[in-house]
């Protein structure tokens, strides 16, 4: 087998973003022209490439957005993407084949990325390697997205550089367990209403069905990725305007978990507490979650306790260090139940 299907010394070889040699972990939508759209946080493109540099063309619906870039085992570095169409370059070490990962940092409401093409200067692309066999999926809100995990003191809380999905508890767990990870999450959204109390919007039962959370035409086929473990962290935004009606919230949550069970019949499902809620709201959410687990009567569905976190001062979203602490809590629970 010829390892390099595209190679041209001193020339640039280009492939469309949906080329089979580019592996994506996370939900994507492919356009008829071969472009690949990304809307959820943490979606990662993996490539094996040779040459002087990797170049890619991407359209950012909003800007700036950010991707974390890793070449081989070097530390990640962050690249800023401006709004509109841009061509960006990643320098490669001299000689040989290199593994490159491009991870979308931003969360769903901060825009989408449309990858158009990838090219190699003076080299080419190799067939992809094997992805990890273990599969994780986390469904949630801004905490699961990793909002403010990279908070820069003195910046506005909604500054897009403050969010880095790579630093989220879900991505941390994926690295620890050597697993793939899908973050199906959207800041400000809940199970039955968003943080403002709005029900007529894409809350979790709606955006879970999609490849792009704000595009109803991009229906996701759950057979494309069947997780071994699912974590659900919802309720923070439902409780933001006040304590929701127990019957309505519990029924909606039970129905949603039944959808997850249909899509992943053998998965372990963990229903997580909120690290943001405290006092009475925290107590009530815990009671609701216990009722949900009781109604489902499934030995593979568990309540996952999480401690309250103080969060970024003046905001409340967990810091990057607190996401590590959450990952510690969840890692112990997964090891005990799943056996990894």
N, C-alpha and C positions, 0 to 999 in steps of 0.2 A: 504494500500500500504506500502510495506517495504521501509523505507527511505534509508537504506544503502544496496545497492546491492552487494557491496564488503566490507568485514570487516574481519580483522584477527588481534587479539590482539597480539602485539609483533612481527608481521610478516609484510612483505612488499607485498602490493597488487598493481599490475601493470595493466594498460590498454593501448591500442594503442592510438596514438595521435588523431585518428579520432573517438574515442568513443563518443557516443551521449551525455555523461555527460560533455563533454568539448565543450564550446561554443566559436566560433571565431567571432570577429567583424573585418571585413576587408577581402580582397580577399585572398583566399587560393586555393591550388591545392592538391588533395589527391592522394597519390600513391597506387598502388595495394596492398602493404603490410600494409596499414593503416597509413603510415607516412603522415604528413601534411607539405607542403612546403609553405613558406612565402617569398615574394619578395618586396612587397610594404611597405612603412613606416606606423607605427601606428597600424598594425594588432595586435589585442589583444586576448589572450586566457583567458577565464573566467572559473573558477572551484569552486565548493563547496566541501570542503574536510575536513576530520577529521584526527587525528593522530598527531604524533610528528613532522613530516616534510613532505613536498611535494618535490618529486624528479622528474627530467625530463631529458631525454636523447635527445640531439639535435646535428645536424651536421651543422656547420657553414662553408659555402663555402670559406669565407675569415675571417680574424681575425685581431685584436679583433673586435667583435660586442657587442652591449649592449642591454639589456632589462631592462625596469623599472618594478619593482615588488611592488605590494601593497597587504597587508594582512588586510582584514576587512577595517577599516577606518584609519589605521595607515598611516603615511607619506610614500610616495614612496621612495624606495631605488634602486640604480642601480646595476646590476649584469653584469660583464664582461664575454663574451663568447669567448673562443679561437678558432682559425681555427681548423677544423676537428671535430671528434666525442668527445663529453664530457658529463659527468653526473653532474648535478648541483642540489643543495639542498636549499630549502627555509624553514627555521625554522617556526613552527607554535606555537601560544600560547597554553598553556595546556587546554585541555577539550573542548568539543563541536565541532561545525561545523564552518568552516571559509570560507570566500569568498576570493579567490586569483585571481589577475589579473596580467598577464605577457604581457607587451606592447613592441613591437619591436621599438627601438629608431631610427635605422639607415635608410638611404634612399636607393633607389633602386640600385645605382651603387656600393654601399658598400658591396654587397654580398647578399646571401640568407640564410635562416634558414630552416632546415628540422627537424621538431619535430618528434621524433620516438615513444616515450612513456612517460607516466606519472605514478608515483607510490606514494603510501602513506605508511609511516612507522607506523604501529600500528593502522591504520584506514582504510578509504575508501573514495569513491566518491559518492556524492548525485546527484540526478536528478537536472538539471540546473534550475535556476530561470528564470524569464521573462526578456527579453531584452527590452530596451526602445522602445516605439512605433514610435517615430519620427526618421527620417532617413536623414542624411546629406551625401553629397559626394562632394569632392573638387578635381578637376582635375588641375594639374599644374606642376611646375618645382621644383627647389630646395627650393624656398621660401615655397611652400606648403608642402614640405617634412619636413621643420623645420631645414634646414641646418644652422649651427652656432647659433642656439638658446641656446646652452649650451657651448658657446665658452669659452675656458680656455686660458687666456692671456699667451702668450709665446709659445703656441703650434702651429704646422703647421695648416693652415686652413683646410687641408684635413684630419686631424686627426679624426678618426671615433667617438671619444668620444665627439666631438664638436656638433654633430647632435643629437637632441632629438625631435622626432615627437610629443611627449606628450606636448611639449611647443609650438607647432605650433598654428597658429591662428585657424585652423580648429578643432583641438582637444580641444582648449579652448572653442570655440563656442559649441561644442558638450556637454561639461560638463555644460555650462551655460544653454543650452536648454534641458538638460537631454535627449540627442539623441544619437543614434548610429552614427558612422562616418566612412566613407571609404576615405582614401587618395589615389587617383589614380594619382601618381605624380612621376616624374623622373628628377633629377637634370641635368641641361645642355640641356634639350630637349625643343622643341618649337612646333609650329603649322605646319610649313613647313620646318624648318631647326633647327639644334642645334646651340649652342653658337659659334661653329667654322664655321658655314655656311654649315655643312654637311646635305644633304637631304636624302641620302640613309642610314637611320638609323631608329630606332623605335622612331619616334616623337609621339606626343600625339594621333593623329588618329590611330596609330598602337598600342601603348602600352595600350590604353584604352580598346582594344578588349581582353586583356590577363589577366589571373590570376597571372602569373609571367611575369614581364615586358620584360625579355630577352629570354623567352622560347615560341616560336610561336606555340608549340604543346599544350599549356595550354589555350585554348580558353575559355574565361569567358562567362557564360550564364547570361545576364543582368536580367533575371527573378529571379535570386537568391537574388537580392537586388535592390529594386526599390525606389530610394530616393524621399523624399518630396521636398528637396531643393538641387540644384546643384550650386556650385560656380566654375567658370573657371578663372584661373589666368595664362594666357599664353601670350607670346609676348616678354618678356624680352630677351630670347635667340634668337628669330627671329631677333630682332633689334640689337643684339650684334655685328654682322659683318657690320652693316649698316642698313639703312631703307629699308625694303623689298618692293617689288612691291605691290602696293595697290590692284590691281585686283586679283593677285595670293593669297595674304594673306587673303583678305576679302572673296573670294570664298571658300578657304579652311576652314576658320573659320565658315562661314555660313553652309557649308556642315557638319562640325563636330557637330555644335549645333543641326542641324536637326537629326543627329544620336542620340544625347542625348534626344531630344524630342520624338523620336520613342521609345526609351527604357524606358522613364519615361514620359508618356503622360500628367500627371497632375502636374509635378514638376514646382516649381519656379526656374528659371535659372538666375543667376547673372554673368555678364561678368565683371571681375574686372580689374581695372587699375594695372599697375606694381608699386610696392613700390620702385623699384630700378632705373628705367629709369627716366631721368630728361631732362630738356631743350627741344631741338627740337624733340628728339626721343619720349619723353613723350607726347608732343603735337600731334605728328603724330599718335601714338598709340591711343590716345583718339579719334581722328578723325576717324580712322579705326573702332574702337568699336562702335561709334555712327552710322556709315554707316551699320555695321553688324546688330545692333538692328533695324535700319530702314528697312533693307531688310527683316528681319524675320517677322515683323508685328505680333507680339505675345505679348499680354498683360501680360503674365507671364515671359517674358524675359526682363531683365532690365540691364542697365549699372550701375555698382557699383563703384563709385569713391573711390579712396584710396589715401591718402597723400603720398608724397615722404618721404622716411626714410633714414637717414644718414647711418645706418648700422654699422657693425663692422669696426673699423678703418683699412684702408688698404685693405678692401675686398668689403664691400657694402651690404652683406646679412644682413637683419634685425636681430637685437638682440632679445633675449627673451623678454625684456621689450617692444620692438617695435612690437612684435607679439601680445602682450596684447593690445597695442594701435590699431593695425589693427583689432583685434577682437572687440574692442569697436566700431570702425567705422562700421563694418559689422553687429554687433548685432543690432544697431539702425536701419539700413536699413532693416534687416530681420523682425524685429518687426513691422515696418511700413507697409511692403508689405505683409508678410506672416501672420501676426497677432498672432504670438506666444507670 
